[in-house]
Amino acid sequence: MSEASSHRGVTEPLLRVGEVADQLGVSVQTVKRYERAGRIEPIRLSPRTVRYRPDAVRALLAADSHEGE
C-alpha cells in the first residue's frame, strides 16, 4: 500500500524528510528543526517513520518567499 495524502480529490504521495530537504534547499537537520519549531507538521507512520504532505511543503515555501517583503 502506498503512502498518499488526499486533498480536494487529488492524491499526492507523502514526502520523505530528504525529499522535503531537497525541495526546500535545506539540510535534513533543518527540516527536523522546522518540525520542532512547528513550521511544518509531520505525519508519524511509526515511531521512526515520518512523512510530510506536499501541500505543507508548498505552504512553507510560500511563507518563506514572502518573509523578505
N, C-alpha and C positions, 0 to 999 in steps of 0.2 A: 504494500500500500504506500502510495506516495504522499509526502507531506505537502499540504497546499493550504492556501488562505483564500477564502471566498469573499469577494467584495462586489456588491451590485451584480451578482450573477456571473462575474468573471473570476475564474480560479487561477491563482498565480502560485508558483512553488514558493515555499518558505526558503529563506536565505540562511546560509551558514555564516558564522562570525567572520571568516576570511573573505567571503563574498561581499559582506557589508563593508568591511575594511577597504576592499578594492574599490567599491563604488563611491565611498566617501573620500578616498585618497588618504586614509589614515592607517595606523597600525591596528592590529588585533587588540592590543592593550588599550588603545584609545577607545575603541568600540566598547570594551568592557567598562572603561571609565565613564563613558556616556550612559551606559546602562545603570551603573551605581548612582549617577547623578540624576537619573530619571529622564534623560533626554531621549532615550529610545527604550521601548518596552520589549522585553524578551518573552518568548514562548518557551516554557520549560517542558520538554518532552519526557525528560527523566532528570535525575539529579546532575548528570554530566552532559546532557544533550540540550542545547539551546538553539533556537531558530528565531528569525526575525521576519516580520511581514514586510514585503516590498513597499507598501504604502507608508509604513513607518519610516523607512529609509528615505523615501521621496520627501516626506514632511520634514525630516531633519535637514536634508539638502536644501530645501526651500527656505527653512528658517535661517540656516547659515548664510545663504546667499543674500538675505535681507538684513543681516546683522550690521553690515557696514554702511547701510543707507541712512 
